[in-house]
Amino acid sequence: MERTGKPTINDVARIAGVSKKTVSRVINRSPLLNGDTRARVEQVISELGYVPNVQARALALRRNFLIGLIHDNPNAQMVMNVQAGMLEAMRDTEFELIVRPIDRGSSTMLEDVRNFLERQRLYGVMFLPPVSENEMVAELCRELGIRYVRMGSATLDSSEHMVASNDCDVVTEAVNHLIALGHRRIGLIAGPHGFRSARERRKGFENALEVAGIKLPRSLIADGNYTFETGLAAADRLLDLSPRPTAIFASNDEMAAATLHAARRRGMSVPEDLSIIGFDDTAIASHIWPPMTTVHWPIISMARSAALKLLADFFGGDDNAVEEPSLFPSTLIHRASVAPPREG
């Protein structure tokens, strides 16, 4: 019988001898299909000239083909890396990424998130720290029936709703490295109050000194806000001390780079006069001189996994799916900004 009108997904499924869900998986490049099935469906799509109707499918799902990214983070590089990881997971699908910054300190924060989720009819949403550390955003998503994943520096939720790193443990390793080289007067540029990452990194720093029996005067801790400017002010404060620290751990690379800047401005040599370790392993760490010893935070991998968790149901993740990891170990990257302290 001669076919009339535009071909539909039902036509493709019938002729290929598969389900509509399988056709949908092919359209969205799901990794859960074998090669023969994918090739057969793609051939039928090509022969029929079938073009997916995204709007119709969105109406059927009662959700748009949109994944949200919600953040209140002063570190632009982190947000960019997260976007890169999520877009990599979404490549060759019909999904698009929509980014929404919010003010976590606003009295209307939760209502702002609710309005955004309801207005955009998101398929799923990813929360960056420190917004992700607020249990109420998870409760809101559960109430609205929206898939969600929270990124953090420690366990925040069940595995399907979380990607996390081991900030505390890896910072302990970093500071132990300084101690093993002979440093005893080690400064900390802490992250902003209210960030779980700042708490975890400070805890790792303090744990290393405590185990080594090294006292930590309050004067050797300076607060920053994960920005170059606040890192510069914090580094100046630490380097004004007498005696000054022989090493500084900065809670992110922006503040570590600022510490190098502050040291050079005083005529100090890095690492001979001052050893510096950062956190994140962003481009700035390897581009400055000397290249910065830092903690590699696998944020792109974490973001990619988060997006795949959000898309798991769409890909049919309840059968034959490989579960995405939730815990992503960070690693210490040794470069040229660390050396034993000068004698005397």
Disulfide bonds with the S-S distance in Angstrom:
none
